[in-house]
Amino acid sequence: MSGMFSIPRLLSCLTIALAACLALLVAPAVAQEMRGHGGPVRALAVAPDGSLAISGSFDSSAILWDIEQGLAVSVLRGHDSSVNAVAALADGRFVTAGEDGRVLLWRPGRAEPEARPVTHEAPVAALAISPDRRSLATASWDGTARIVPLAGGEARVATTQRGPLNAVGFTADGRSIVTGGHDGALRIVPLDGGTERVVELGLPVNALAVAGDGEIAAGLADGRVIVFSGNGVPRGEIRAAETPIVAVGLSPDGTRIAAAGIRGSVAIINRRSLAVERVLVGPGLPVWSLAFRPGTEELLTGGGDRLVRRWLATTGEHLGAVILAKPSDALTRLADHPGAEVFRACSACHTLDPDGGNRAGPTLYGVIGRRIGTAAGYDFSPALRGMDIIWTKETIARLFEIGPTAYTPGTKMPEQRVTDPEDLKDLVDFIAKATGAE
Ligand code: HEC
């Protein structure tokens, strides 16, 4: 048994090393380091009505975003390490799954997960929701794919393989799941216990998506996307990237496939002709995750720059970052203050104005002189509520000098630091001025 987990462990190390490498390669300017997430955005999903997105990060947090407003609605902390997969349910709930093997169900507005329906013995790599929206499928590096009834009840194992599973989807009729694994096979597994259909591809399958008409698009470790009929017969293929495919998505109308390669390119492929229509070029690369936005022609990508970005899939136009929050009055009033630019990254989660209210983070109005964890009407993490810190320019500076994880262990604020002492001083001066403390 012990040998069984060595491959996933190795993969896990490689993934982390690679992530660190890529993060270094694309290391942004200091002010830019403080965006929603403290690490690359590893997973992305959009709610069926197209309003909210959920992102999962290497920094172990997940964030719910109001896409139109460009605001973080809440930060979800329930994993010990990378959040590898996320899903949005039809009933408004969200699912996160992580390298820690946990699968967590969240209801917006609640700080703690509502349920922990299953825990795998190794990282969970992918999630899928059944066409009738009643079940969730999970795929893990422990070799199993499991089915979780979303109304409650026991999860069950649908299939067990010897190697790690990377990808999962439901067939269009919902009666089988499709898995892709490190062993280089695509499997169609009937949920009634019938015989599995195995399509040998000889190369790890990293991601897959199933269209409404049953076609399966699989992204491979050599950069190819292969399209299969619902029963596993290949129809055609296209080289979408020069590097392994890390994410595959299907447009809501089913006409386009988006495929992201590990070094960052995103190809938009015409599903019928299997020709690359365009390759997204612009900021935010490398891309680690993607999701189309229902009801629109937008594609959302999550990447190494810790941002969620919006693109028009039909033209390739970059529409901007999701967290370009509508600036608060104070930001507009003090736009020339050198700290305003540093604070811009905080504004996805924090307001400064008396009537700004709480976002994903508590309002910072009145923060100077306030005891930690006491802003009215905000659901602080238990860790913060028990701490003995009064916020001053000095303590806030310390918070971002050593980072929230070190200064306030157990906090749900994503890890971020301001490494330039000048920026740090400007930031706390700005907060004091903007909130009327000076
Ligand atoms: C992605 C969202 C997010 C971003 C970006 C963010 N924060 Fe936070 N922040 C939070 C959350 C969530 C909390 C509450 C933490 C808890 O309850 O554990 C918090 C708490 C705080 C607190 C403690 C407040 C209190 O009343 O005790 C301060 C101070 C703070 N943040 C300042 C900042 C500053 C300054 C920045 C930018 C450099 C920033 N935050 C960026 C989400 C964020």
Boltz pocket constraint, residues with backbone or C-beta under 6 A from the ligand:
constraints:
  - pocket:
      binder: B
      contacts: [[A, 34], [A, 35], [A, 36], [A, 37], [A, 63], [A, 72], [A, 75], [A, 342], [A, 343], [A, 345], [A, 346], [A, 347], [A, 348], [A, 349], [A, 350], [A, 360], [A, 361], [A, 362], [A, 363], [A, 367], [A, 370], [A, 371], [A, 372], [A, 373], [A, 374], [A, 375], [A, 379], [A, 380], [A, 381], [A, 384], [A, 391], [A, 396], [A, 400], [A, 410], [A, 411], [A, 412], [A, 413], [A, 414]]
      max_distance: 6.0
